[in-house]
Amino acid sequence: MRRTVLAPLVLVAVLLGVQPTSAASAATGTGWEPAPSAPWDVGAGLRCDFPVHGEPVIDEVMQRVLETYPDGSVKRVAYKGDLVVRVTNTDTGAFYDADARGSAIVEHRTDGSQFWAVHGPVLVGIGEGRGNLPRGLYIIDGVYTMDISSVGYKTVNLVHGTTDDLCARID
């Protein structure tokens, strides 16, 4: 079963869009609920050398809270569902439809950090000096973990997988 990893803060709120009603109705009574995305924009030099716009063209991402802290805040969440994000170079209009329909369990720690256990493709943005991958926008596919520190540093540990540089695809 494939699941999409998309926590509310994923790469600076860089994925998640409009939830189709078919997926919402399928969740009724299962504990799964829509995790809709919004379009996003990233300025030149932050991820790619040029400004980028992202917008879901397919968004059927669902989430299920697996565990909460004693105060009721979310501790662990599962994500799944189809997601395709159109990533556009807004200087040239070049775009790529990125398949980001992986699955994940995301642990939200009390210090604001997160730990992701991922299977399948997910869209990840890395700022300059803000991760163990170079600055960019990537589809990371495979089996891996991602540790996001409380200050936003992303450490991706691929067990088996690939990284696809989306900036190069739309340059």
N, C-alpha and C positions, 0 to 999 in steps of 0.2 A: 504494500500500500504506500503510495507516495503522499507526502504531506509538505505543505509550504511553510517555511520558516519566515515569519515576518512579525517580529515584535514591534510594538508601537513606536520604538525609536530607531528601528533598523536604519542604519546609515543615514542618520540625520533626517529621519522620516522619509526615507527614500523609496519606499514601496508601499503598496496597499492602495486600493482604489474603490470602485463602486461594486457593491455586492449584488449579483443577480438574485432575483426573488426565488428562482428555482433552488439554489443552494440554501437560501434561508429557510425555505419550507422543508427541505430535506433534514434540517437540523432539529426540527421540532421534537422535543421529548428525548433527545439523545445527549444533552449536555453540550453539544457543539453549537456554536453561534457564529454568525458572520464576523469577520475581521476586515472590514472594508479599508481600502487604500484611498489616498488622495494623490492628485498629481503633485509633482515636486520640481523644483528648479535648483540647480547648483551653478554658481558663478564660475567664470573662467579661472583656471589655475587651482581650484579647490579639489577637483577630482581629475578632470581632463584639462588640456591646455585651452579649451574653449568652453563656453557656457553650454549646459546640458539641461534638457527638459525630460522628465519621465512621466509617463501616464499609462495606467493599466488599460489594456485592450481586452483582456479576459481576466476577471477577478472573481474567483470562487473560493477564496481563502476562508477557512473556518478555524476557530480556536476553541479550546476546551481547557478551562482552569482545572488543574489536577490537584493543586495544593495551595493553601493560603497560610499566611502568618497568623498568629493569635489575634492581631488587630484587624484581620480581615483583608489585608492587602495581599496581592497576588504573589505567590512564591514560585510556582511552576506551572507552565502553560504548554500545551501541545498545539501545533499548527499543522494544517494540511490543506490541500486543494490546489486547483489549477490557477496559475498566475502567469500572464504574459505582459511584460512591461515594454512599451515602445519608448526607447531611449533615443533622443534626438539631439544632434548638434544644432543648436539654434542659430549659429552663424551661417551654416551652409544648407540646413534642412535635411542633411543625411540622417537616416535613422536605422535602427535595428530593433526587431521585436525579440526581446530576450525572454527565454523560457526560464521561469523562476518557480517551478512547481515542485520544489523539494518538500521535505517534512522535517520537523524539528521539535525537540523539547527544549524550552528556554527556562532557565532558572534565573529569577530576579533576586539578587542579593540585597540585603539591608543597606549596604554602603552605596547602592546605585549601580554596581557592576552587574554583569550578566554572564551566564555560561550557556552556550548553545551546543547541543548534540544534534548533528545534521545528517540527513541522508537525501541526496539528490541536489538539483540545481537551485541555488539561491543567489539573488543579487546583493552584492556587498560593495559598499563604497569605503575607500580608505583615503584619508587626508594625508598630506605631506608629513612624514615623521610620526604618523598616528597608527602604525601597524607594522607587522612583520612582512607585509607585501608593500611594494612601491605604491605611491599615490595613484589612484585610479578607481574605475568602476569595473567590477568583475562579476561574471557568473562563475561561481565556484560550484563544481559538481562532483559528487562522490560521497564518501563517508568521511566525516571530519568533525572537529570541534572548533568552536570559536569562543575565545574568552574576551570579553569587552570590559576593560577596567572602568573604575568609577570616573576616570577622566576621559574615557572614550578610546583608549588605545586598543586596537583589535589584533589579537594573536590567533591566526588560523593554523591549525594542526591537521594536515591532510593524512588520513590513514591510507586512503586510496582515492585518487581523484585528479581533477584538472582545474586550471583557472583559465578563463577566457577574458581577455582584455577588451572591454566594450569601447573604450576610448579609441583604440586602434581600428575597430570596426566602423566607426562613424567619423573618423578624422577626414 
